[in-house]
Amino acid sequence: MKLIVITRPAMFDGEASWIAALFRAGLQTLHLRKPDASAEDVRRLLGDIPSEFHSRIVLHDRFELCGEFALRGVHLNGRNPLPPENHAGTVSRSCHTLDEVRRYKPECDYVTLSPIFDSISKRGYSSAFTSAHMEKARDEGIIDDKVIALGGITAERLPAVRRMGFGGAAVLGAIWDAPDKDTAAARIENILNLL
């Protein structure tokens, strides 16, 4: 199974060093999601992240920076529904229903489906699916290795994610609510050991 970390939506002091610590702990893919940040703010953050990690970063916004920093790819969503012209990297997309998974999975490298469990980072954002619902979707070939579980993912829930047939998990709250970057990196190592 794959592991993806999605950044907090708001910038914070020391974020680049947290991100570098996560990569050093073994993280392979980070989704940089900064919906309200300017292109210059995102450019500054990317510039502060060691360039050796740029090829592991996927942008949710400010797609024009993808080529400038030789990033892995772009993640499509309601704000940004189309990849940039002549885009050569990966393309992924946010999905919130099984119908969206059916529609977008064939044209993407992978899709995220949320919320699988009650969200840690978004209060009141409750699970939209039951385990039985997900296992049925797995048996029908809707959930497979191109679908990444998102929403309320913790190390303890990885066995359930695997049973449901997902190809990986995306985490946000379980990492960013850590008190410091070393604790966040240790959480990444723990999750990777369980995958």
Secondary structure, DSSP 4 states (H G I P E B T S, - for coil): -EEEEE--SS--TTHHHHHHHHHHTT--EEEE--TT--HHHHHHHHHHS-GGGGGGEEESS-TTHHHHTT-SEEEE-SS--SPPTT--SEEEEEESSHHHHHHHGGGSSEEEE--SS--SSSTT------HHHHHHHHHTTSSSTTEEEESS--GGGHHHHHHTT-SEEEESHHHHTSSSHHHHHHHHHHHHHH-
